[in-house]
Amino acid sequence: MKTLRLVSTPTRNRRLNEILGMVVLVSAGLLMLALASYTPTDPSFDTVGQYVKGRPAHNWTGMVGAYLADAMLQLIGVAAFFLPLVLGRLGICWMRSRPAGSPLAKMIGLGMWVVFGPAAIALLPGEMMWRGSLPIEGTTGRLLTDLLVHYLNLPGAAIVLSLMVAVSLYLATTFTFNTAREWATIRFGFLQRLWEWWSQRRSRRAGAEVDLEEGYGSKREQADARARRARELAEAAERRRLEPEPEPTTLLGGLFGWLSKKKKVQPISIVPEEVVAGGHHSSIFEAMPRTLVDAPPVTAFGTAAAAVAPFAEVLAKAAAPVHGLDDESNFREFGGAEEWREPASMKAAAPTRAPKKVMEEPRASYAAPGAPASQQSHTLPDGISFGKRADADIKPVTIVPKSVRGYKLPPSSLLYRSEEHAVVREDALREEARVLVEKSAEFGVDGQVTQINPGPVVTTFEFKPEAGVKVARITGLADDLCLAMAAESILIERMPGKSTVGIQVPNHERETIWLRDVVECESFAQSKSRLAIALGKDINGRIVTADLASMPHVLIAGSTGSGKSVAINAMIMSVLFKSTPEQVRMILVDPKRVELGMYEGIPHLFTPIITEAKLAANALRNAVREMERRLKLLAANHVRNIDQFNKLFDHGSEYLFEDVNQEPLPYIIIIIDELADLMMLDRANVEESITRLAQMARAVGIHLVLATQRPSVDVITGLIKANVPTRMSFRLATKVDSRTIIDSNGAESLLGRGDMLYLPPGTSRVQRVHAPFVTEKEISAVTEFWKAQGEAEYVHGFLEGPKEDTGTGKDGDGGVDGDNNDELYDDAVRLVFEFGKASTSLLQRRLRIGYGRAAHLIDMMYNDGLVGPADGSKPREILKSANWISEVDAAIR
């Protein structure tokens, strides 16, 4: 069974392809020499007079080159120089037995360029001649230009010719204006970064000029001036925070708004002027006003912090300690652990009643400088550490991949880019933490929330229990916490590497994880594996990718609407973004007929999309035989896996093959969207094929992705489960189904819409991941991108029954024909003599075959005189002695 190539080379013989490629390459070189050495005085078809005998031609390729060069240059002008270039590229592809890729479109594009390109040149003013004798546009270009100018005038002819030249470029190359724009954005992005740097430098210079304008006073006076300026900025930010949002202007609204402004009480600053004027501070936060307000405290992500953010650099400069001052002025630095010490004058003026909550917004809005983005956090006034999302500082970068062996990988611009992350409200999360602690205490579980980690879908509250509290008691509060926090479901698990328990609460506003976010990440874009797949983001926003080659098989379970099919689409799309049809082929099994139909016709498909369970069973059995063929091929060439085998072609090793038609082996991914339908039809053969592939197919590059809506033990059997270590569980109905797929509870408490528990290979600890969402429009854009580069070449024989099944007359129902040869005959005879009875039920159970084939084996034994005739429902009598098998074996030896 041979795999058809997307674009066939001249022959299937590699050596013959090299010979033909060499001939074409040399012909292209001779043609280029003939055109380059054209001389007007050489003989040609339109030369008047007789050529002088014995006088050599000036052309480097002699008389033939002179005639050929003159004819081509007169006909199409300088466009003739493109023909040897095209032939040279084609010769190189044939020498390497590589496809040219979309040859029909390229030939049409090149033909249009040869015709319309010189015609466009002819529109230029003046006459341009080649070697002083031939117009560079040729006869064809001149006639076409004169015709267009006659009917459309010069402007119309220029527009038409420009359009045709652009169309020819689109057909002959992979050039697109969108791709060119994205390429320019990436390659020349340093200009934008240079402009931003220059703008920041000008801002810093403006700040320095302000310092100079204030005079060259002492260091203490300069520090006082900076503190005064920072205090004014903070007071302005506080006033803007307290101002109400603008409302639509009406007569009554404007009147009541004016009255409310008249009655507004301004905030009272409790920082005395003499403290600021004294200069006893080195940090900006000692110079900022501490304000008493009636409104609830605003968090680091509130309006005031946003207003102060543009002045963060000026504040940081003012916050730096001033060298040369006394030590008392430097008693505390930014971010220190000591409490802010109030001056004596403030203590004397303090009111008798307890003041309301004092806001310290600027201190909570900045993380420790120099910390990694994924580890930055800050501590709230109540001692709760607020973590930063892992994807908070990731900037989207459009990926424009390079061409790979005649194919162009799709750019990430075909996918939808997500919007900015939702603003995290610290006050709301802090209130949820308070409710969580109070509700736990009601049930006798005392502890405190130490850290809050917001994520795209859920927020994790790290709960540290008091001494003597068991983890089991905390996990038992999941339903009660759901009721108290009005949450759909809550997952509770121990935090690895910490002495806390993670309580995962769904966000009120859930973000959508888009595939483009994962495709453009560094771990996916720079992965050298052709089987890299996008899994999504974890609960903290970290992008999660995996390598299917190291899994090496995946088992997926999820109820209807849980996002299982969308995750499968994301896996297929990941392969389409990383691999060409020469590198990866896919077999898609879709018994539901509606999930994977959009991929029909892409060049990566090994077979048509399979919708019949019987054909799927045949494909699995043929996959086993393909695995065995590849194993023998690897053993014959003394390599261990498919990667080492394919490297032999890249290095041009002479340690090669007896079969001159041998080509690199592509990976084969078998994706089954509903395993239960196959198990119901032909459980024995399907389970055996899947088990053998899962055990042995990793080395030869065949990988399985099995999905089902019903993860029961009769679908996911013990053999399948033992040989498929990687599993993904989306939302399931019961805890029993969850334990069946991932050996633990939790899948019944997921949120759906791509929320899953991922069990990586080699570990028993599950990881919560949110799968990316892929729309039908995105799938259609990527599939059309690939279909434009070539058509699918299916191996239809892969869907036929194996030869040993069809040869013995076994069909899908277990029927037989009149053939008397069966490879299981010897095993059946030994089985009958071992158990001392001949019955079809014995052969069915032991050999795992259908009734028709078992009855045919019994009939063959009767014809050979080994067993007697049928006797109703009783087993047939054995006519040979018990040691007859041993005597036959001895005679054979």
N, C-alpha and C positions, 0 to 999 in steps of 0.2 A: 504493500500500500504506500504509494508515493504522495508526498505533499506537494501540491501545485504552488508555484510561485506567483506572487502578485503580478509581476510583469516579467514574462518569460524572457530568458536569454536565448541566443540563437539555437543552442542545443542543450541537452541535459548533461553533456560530457564536459567536464571542467577543462581538460586538456585541449579539446577542440575549440572551446570558447576562447582560451588563451591564444590559439593560433589565429582565429578569425579576428580577435581584438587586435592582435599585433599587425595583421594585414591592414585593417582599417586605420590604425594609428599611423603606420608608415605612409599610407595613401594620403592622410590628412597632412602629414609633414611635406610630402612632395607637392601637394596642391598649394600649400602656403608658400613654399619656395618659388613655385611658378608665378604666383600672383605678385610676390614681393619683387621679383626680378623682371617684371614686364618691361619690355623695350619697344617703342613704337616702330622701330625699323625692322623688327623681326617679322617673319612671314605670318600671315593670318588668312582667314577665309575671305576677307574682302580686299586683299591686296591686289593691285593692278600690276600686271607684268609677271615675268617669270623669275623665279628665285635662282640666284647664281649658284651653280653646283659647286660644292666643295667649300662654300663659305659657311662657317658654323653660326648657329643662332646665339644671340647674346643671353637668352634665357638660361637659368641654371639647370633647368630640366630638359633642355634641348628643344627639338621641333615640336614634340607633343605638348610640352609645357607652354610654348609660345602660342600655339593655336588655342589651347584651352584657356589660358589667361586672357587672351584678346577677346574671345567669345564671352566669357563671364563678365569681364569688366565693361564691355559694350552693352551687355544685356541688363545687369543689375548694379553696375557701378561698384563703389567701395563696399557695398553690402556683401560682395563676394568673399571678403575676408572673414565673415562670420561662419561660412560653411566649413572650412577646415577646423575651426575651433569646435564646432558642434560635433564633427566627425571624430576629433581627437578625444573629446569627453566620452563619446559613445564607445570608442575603442578601449579606453581605460576601464569603463564599466564592464565590458565584455571580458577583458583580460582577468578581471577580478571576479567574474561570474556574479556581478551585482546588478540589480534591476535599475533601469534609468528613472523609473517613476513617472507615471502619467505621460507616456510618450505622445499620445494623440494630441493632448492639449498643448504640449510643448512644440510639436511640429506645426500645429496651426499658428501658434504665437510667433514662431520663428519665420514662417512663411509670410505672415502679415508684416513683420518687421523688415524683411528683405524687400517687400514691395513698397510699404508706406514710409519707411525710414529714409531712403534716398529721395523720395518725393518731397518729404519735409525739408531736406537739405536744399532741394532745388528752389524753394521759396526765398532763400537768402539772396540779397542783392549781389549782383556781379556774377561772372561765370568762373567757376572753379574747375580746373582741368587736372586730370591725373597724368603726370609725366608730360604735360603740355599737349596731349593729343586727344584724350577721352574725357568727357564730362563725368564728374565723380558720381552724379546721380544715376547714370546709365540711361539707356533708351526707355526702359519701363518707367523709371521715375520721372523722366522728362515728359513722356506722353500723359501720365496720370496727372502731373502738376498742371500742364496746359489745359487738360480737360476740366479740372476743378476750377481753375482760375477763370475759364471761359464762362462757366455756368454760375459760379458762386462769388466771383471776384476774389481779390487777394485776402481780405479778412475772413470770409467764409471758408475759403480753401485752407487757411491756416488753422481755423478751429477744427475742421473735419480731420485734417491730417494729425493734429495734436491728439485728438480723441483716439484715432486709430493706433497711433504709436503707443498711447497709454494702455489701450486694450491689449496690444501685442505684448507689452511688458508684463501685464497681469497674467497672460496665458503662458508665456515662456518662462517666467520665473515665479517665485513665491512672494514677490514684492507686494505689499499693501501699504497704503498711506497711514493706516492706523498703527501697523507694526513699526513703520518708520518713525512715527511720532513717539511711540513708547520707547523705541531704541534711543532716540535722541534725548528723551527725558532721563534715561538711565545713564547714558554715556556722558552727557553734558550736565548732569546734576550738580557737579562741583561749582558751576557758575552760580546757581541759585544759592548754594551754601556759602560761596564767597560773598554774595550780596548780603546775606543775613549777617555774616561776620562783620562786614563793613558797616552795616547799620548799627550793630551792637557797639562797635568801636566808636562810631560817631556819638552814640548816646553816652558812652563813658567819657568821651572828651568833653561833651557838654556839661556833665556833672563836675568834671575837673575845673572847667572854666568858671562855674558857679563858685567853687571853693576859692579860686584866685580872686574873684570879684569881691568876696567877703573880706579880703585883706590877709596879710601875712602876720597874723597874730601868733600868740603862743600856742603850744600844743593843746593846752587846756581850753583856750578860746575856740580853737578849731573843733575840738570834741564837743564843746557846748553847742556850736553852730550846727554840727551834724545831728546832735540829739534833738535840738529844737526843730530842725527841718523834718526829722522822722516823726516827731510828735504831731506836727501839723498835718503830715500825711495820714497818720493814724486817726486823728480827730476828723479829718475830711472823710475818710472811709467809714467811720462810725456814723457820721451824719447821713451819708448816702444809704447806709444800711437801714436807718430808722425812717427814712422817707418812704411813704407808701408808693405802690406801683401806680403809674398813670392810668386813669380810667377814662372811658368815653365822656367827652364834654357835653353836658346838658345844662339847662337852666338851673334845675334843682340840684343836680350833682355838683355843679360849680359852686353854688351857694353853700351847701353843706360841707363841701371840701374846704372852702375858705374858712368856715367856722371851726372845722376840726384842726386846721393848721394854726389858727389863733390860740387854741387851747392846748397845743402840744407842749409837753414839758421837755426841755432839753436835758440831756444826760449831765450828771454832776461829776466833774473830775475831782478825784481825791488825791491827786498828786500836787503838792504845793509847788509854787513857782520857785521858792528858794531852794528846793531840793534839786530842781533841774538846773537852775542857775549856778548852783554850787559846783556842778560838774562831778559829783561823787557817783559816777557810774561809768562802766565800760561796755555795757550791753544795751542794745537798743530797747530791750523789753523793760529795763528799769526806767527808761524815759517815756514809755508809752503810758497813756492814761488808763487807770483801772476804774471802770465805769459801773455804776449801779443802774441796772435797768429792770423794768418790770416784765419785759418779754422773755420767753424761754431762751436758753442759751443757744447760740448759733454755733454749729460745728465747723470743723476745718474745711468742709466743702460748702460752706454757706456763702452768703453774699459778701460779707466783710472780707473773708479770706480771698475771694475772687477779686475784690477791689484792691487789696494790698499786693496781690501777686505781681502786677507789672512793676512794682517798686522793690521787688525782692532783692535785686542786686544792690540797690542803694541802701536798703536796710542792712544787708550783710556787711557792706563797707562800714556803715556807721556802728555796727555791732562789734567790730574788731577792737580789741583792747589797745589803748594808746600807750605806747612805750614812753617812759620817762616820767609818768605820773606816779603818785604814791601808791603803795600796795593796797590801800583801803579802797581805791577806785576800781581795782581789779578783783574784788572779792568773789565774783561769780561770773562764769562764762556761759555762753549759750548752751542749752541742753544739759546743764549740770543737775545734780540730784538735790542740791540744797534748796530750801524754801526761800521765797523772796522775802527779804527782811525789810520791814517797814521802818522808815525813819522815826525818830522820837517825836518830831512835830506831828506826824500822822497819828501816832498812838495817842497823843494828847487830844487831838481833835476827833477821835473816834466816837461814834454815838454809843449810847448806853444799850440800845437794843441790838440784837444780832443782825448784821447786814445781810442783804440778799446775796445770791450766788454771784461771785466775781468771775467775769469772763476773761479768759486769757487765750483768745483765738489765735494770735500769731504764733504762740509757742506750740500749739497743737497742729499747725498746718504744715510744718516742715519736718522732713525725716532727717535722720543723722546724715550729715554730708559725707559723701564718699562711699556710702554703702551701696551694694548692688541693688539693682532695681527690683529684683525678686525678693529681696530680704528687707527692704525699707519698711518701717512701721513706726508708729508713734503711740505714745501712751496717753489715754484720755485722763481727765481729772480724777475719775473714780478708780484708776489703776488698771483699766482694761487696755491691752495693747491692740491697736488697730492695724492689721496687716494690709499690705498693698498687693493688688492683683498682679499675677505674673505677666499678663499681656498688656499692662497699662502703658508701657513705654515702647511697644512694638509699632514701628511705622510701616505701613503697607508699601511694598515695592513690586511693581509689575514685572513678571518674569517673561522674558522673550528668549526662549531656548534656541539653540543652534540646530542646524540640520544634522541628521544622523543617517548616514548611509543612504542618501537619496530621499529620505523622508524629512519632513519638518514637523517637529512636535508642536502641539497647540500652545498659544500664549495664554497666560492667566487672565488676560482681558476678556476672554470669552465667558468668564464667570462673573457673578454679581459680587460687588464689594460691600462689605457690611458697613453700617453706620457707626458713629462713635459710641463708646460704651455709655450706658446709663449712669447718671450721677449717683454716687453712693451717699445716702443720708445717714450720717453717723448718729444723729439724735434718735432716729427711728430704730437703728440696730441696737443702740444702747438700751432703749426701752424694751426691745425684745429680749435682750440679755437679762434685764431685771425681771421680766415676767418668767423667764426660764428658771432663774435661780429661786424665785419665790414659789413657783409651782413644784419644783423638785423638793424644796424644804417641806412643803405640805405633806409629802409622802415619806418623809423621814430621810431624804437624800440631801445631805448638806454639802455645800461646796460653793465655788465661785467661778465665774467666767473670767479667764485670764487673757484670752485673745479672740478677736473677731476677724475672720478671713472671708471677705466677700468674693463671690464668684459670678460667672455669667448666668447660672441657673439656680444655684443654691448658695447659701451663706453658712459657713461652718463656725460654730461657737465652740471654742475649746473650753471644756468644763473640767475643772480640777476638783475631784471629790475630797471630802475630809477623810482623815484616817479612819479606817475600819469600814468604809463603804465599798461594797463589792460592785464590780462592773455589771454583773447580772441584774442587780437591782436598778441600775441606771437604764440599761437596755429595755427593761420591762416597763418603763414609763413612756414609751414611744406614743402610744395611743392617747394617754393623758396629756402629753405635751402638744399633740396635734389639736386636741380640743381647746387647750388654753391659748395657743398661738394662732388658732384659726387656719391651720396649715392642712394641705391635702394629704401629705405623708411626711414622716420624719425618719431619717436613718440615723442610727447611733452606732458608732464603732470606735475602737481604740485607736488613738493616734500613734503611728509607728515612730519610735525613737523619743517619745515624750510621755510624761506621767499624767496625761490628760485624755479625756474622752471627747471625740468629735461629734457634735450634734448638728446634723445637716438639715437646715430649714429652707424650704423653697422661697425664692425671691418673689416679691409682689409683682415685679415687672421682669419677666423672663426674656433673656436675650436669645436671638437665633444665631446658632453657629453656622457660618457659611463655609462652603468648601474652599473658597478662594483664600480665606484666612489661613488654612492649613497648607494649601499648595504653595503659597508665597513664603512660608516660614523657612528658616535656614535649614532645619533638620530634614525637611522633605526636598527642597530644591537642590541641595548639595549632596543628597544621598546617591551613592554610586549603584545601589541596588535597582534593578529594573522591576522589582516587585514591591517597592515601597507603597504602602497604602495609608490613607489619611483616616485616623480614628476619631479626631475631634479635639476637644479640650476637656481637661479634668476640672475638678470642683473649684480650683484656684485660678483657672484661666490658662494653665500651661497647655501648649499644643502637644498632642500625643500622636505620634506616628509609629508604624511598625513595619517590619520586613517580613513579607509572607514566606520568603525562602527560609527564614529561621523559625517560623512558627511550628511546623511547615503546613499544617492543615488547621482549619477553623470550623468550629461547631457553633451555630447561631440559633437562638431560640427567642421567640417573642410572640405575644398575642397580637390579634388584629388591631392595627392603629398604634402600635408601640414604636414604630419607626424602623422595623427590621428591614423592610424592602428599601427604604431610603438609604440605610447604611450600606446595603449591598450595592446600590447605585453609586454611592461614594467610593466604594472599593473599585468598581469597574472604571469609574472616571479617573481614579488615581493611576490605574494602569495605563489608561489612554494618555495621560499627561507625562508619563515617564518612559514609555516603551513604544517601539515600532512593531509592525506586524512580523518582521523578521526575528524579533527578540522574544515576543510573548504572543501566544495564541490562546484563545478562550473557547470553551465549550459551555454554552448556557442552556440550562434545563429549566423551563418555565411551564410547569403543568397548569398553572392558573391562566396562562396565555395573555396576560395583560401587564405584567410587571416589567419584563425585559424586552418587549417587542420593539422598543425604540432603537435598539442596537442592531437590528437586522440590516445587513449589508456592509457593516464596517469591515475593513480588511483584516482585523485582528481575529475574526471568527474562524475557528477550525472546521466547524460544521454549521449548517443552518440552526437557528434557535429551535431547540427540541421541546415540543409540547406534548408528545405522547410518551406515556410511561414505558411502553414496550421498547420504543426506540432509545429511551434513556438507559434502560437495562442493557441493551446491545452496545451502546456507547461505553458504558462502564466496563463491560467484558473486553471490548476492543482496547480500552485504555490499559487494562492489565497486560494484554499482549504487546502493546506498544512499550510498556514499561519493561517487559522481559527483553524485547528487542534492543532497547537502549542499554540495558544492563550488560547484555552480551557485547554490544559495541564498545562500551566503556572498558570492559575487561579485556577485549582484544587489543585496545590501544593503551592499556596499562595506566589508566587515569581513574581517579576516585569519584569524581562528580562531574556534573554538566559544565561547570565553570572551567575546570581544567581542560575538558575536551574542547570547548569552544576557543580557548586560548591558543590551541594548536593552529587554528586558522589565522588568528591575528598575527602570530609570530612568523607565519610562513615556514613552519618547521618541516624538514624533510622526513621527519619521523611520521609519515602519514600513511595513507590509507590504501588498502587493496582495492577498494571501490573508488574509482576516480570520480564518481558522481556524488560522493559524500559531501554534505553541507553542514554548517553549524546547526546544532539542535536548538529549537526555540523552547522556551518554557511553555507548559500547558497548564492552564487553570481551569478546573471543572467546577462550575458554580451551579448548585442545585437549590432552587428557591423553595421547594417543598419536598422534603425527604419522605414524609408520611405517605404521599401518594405512590411513591416507588415501592416502599416497604409493603404496602397493602397488595400490590400486584404480584411481585416476585421477590419475596423477602429473602429467600435462600441465596439466590444469585446476587442480588443487590448487596446484601450484607457481606457476602464473601468477597465481592469485587472491591467494595469500599475498604474492607479490612486489609486486603492484600496491598492496595494502593497506599493506605495510610502507613503500612509497615515498611514498604520498600521503595516507594516512588520518590522520596525526597531527593535521593542522589541523582536521579535522572531528570529532575526539574518538572515533575507532575505534582500539582498541589490541588487540594480539595477545599471547597467552601460549601459547607452543608448547612442549610437553614430549614427550620420547621416551626410551625405554629403549635405543635402538640408534642412537647418534650416528655413523652411518657416512655416507660421502659421497653415497650414493644416497638417503639420507633428508634430511640437512642439506646441500642442494646449495649450490653457490657463490653462486647468486643469492639464496637465502634467507639465507645467512650474511652476505653483504655488506650486506644491508638491515636486519639485526637486530643492532644494536651491543651490546645488553645481554645477557649470558649468565650462567647459573648452572650449575655442574657439581657434581653430587654424586659419590659414589664410583663409579668406572668400573673396568672390568676391565683395560684395557691403556693404555699410554702413547699409543698411536695414537688411541684414542677421546678421551683428554684433549686432545691437540693439535687434534683435529677441532673440539671445542666451544670451547675457550678459548685455542687457539694456543700452549699451553705444557704442560709436564708438571706433575704434582702431584695430579691428580684420582684417580689410581690408588692414592695413599697416604693417602687420607682415611679417617676412622674409621667412616663410615656414621651412620645415625640422625640425619640432619639436618646433618651436617658437610659444608660445601660451600665451593667457591671461587667468588667473585662478581667478575665483570668489569663494572665500571660503564661507562656510556657516556662516550666521549671520552677513554679512557685505555687503556693496554695492560698495566697492572699489576693483577694479581688480588689480591683481599682474602679472607681466610679468615673465614667467618661460620658461626655455629651457628644453624640455623633453629629457630623455636619449635615446640613440640609442641602439638597440639590433639587432644583426645579426642572420641570420638563423642558423649559426654554433653554436652560444651560446644557442639558443633555443633547438636545437637538442641535445646538450650535457646535458642540464638540464632535458629534457624529458626522455632521455635514462637513466639518473641516477635514475629517479623515476620509470620507467618501470622495471628496474632491481630489484626493491624491491617488486613488486607485480603487478598483472593485474587489470585492471579496472572492476568494477562490476556495470553494468548499471541498472537503474530502468526503464525498457522499458515501463511499464504501465504509466509512467509520460507523455508520448507522445500521449496517447490515449485521446479521447474526454471525458469530465466529464460524470458521470453516468446520471445526470439529462438531459443532452443533448441527449445522446444515447438512454436513456429509452423512451423519448418522440418521438423518431424517427427523431430528428434534426441532419442533417449532415452538412458538411462544407458549402453546398450551400443553406442551409435553407430548404431542403426537409423533409418530414415526412413519417412515416410508419403508420401501422394500429392501433397503441396503442392509447387508448382513455384517458389515464392519462396524465395530464400536470399540473405542479405546478403553472403555471401562469393562470390557468383557472379562479380561483376566482377573481384575479386582473382584468382579462379581462372582466368578467361579471360586476364588479363594475364600470369599466371604461365606458362600453357601457351604463349602466343606468345613469351614471353621465352626459354624454354628450348627451344622448337621441338619439343616432344613432349607428348602428352596421355596421362598414366597416373595411376592412382589412387595409386600409391606416391609420386609426386612431390607430389601435393596433400596427402597425409597428412603428409609430412615438413615441407613448407614452411608449410602452414596449421595444422599440429598438430591435425588432426581425425581422427575415426574412419574406418574403411574404408567403412561404409555411406554416410556423408555425402559422402565423396570420390567414390564410384561414382555417387551421385545427381547431383553436379555434372557429371561426365563425360556422363551421360545427357542432362542439360539442354543441354549444348553440342552433342550429337548431334542433338537435336530442333531446335535453332536453326541447324543446317547449318554449324557451325564445325569439327567433326571428323567423321571417317568412322566406319564400324562397327567393332566389335571384331574383332581378328585374332589370336586365341589369346592368348599371353602377351606379344606385341609391343605397343608403344605405338600408339595410334590415329593415323591420318594427319590432318594439319591441312589443311583444305580452303580456307582463306583465305590470302591473301598475307602476307608477313612484316610489311609496313607497314600492314596493315588497321587495327590499333589506332590508329595515328597519324591515319589518315584519319577514323576515327570521332570521335576527340577534336577534330579540326579542324572537323568538321561540327557538333559540339555547340557549339563556341565561336561 
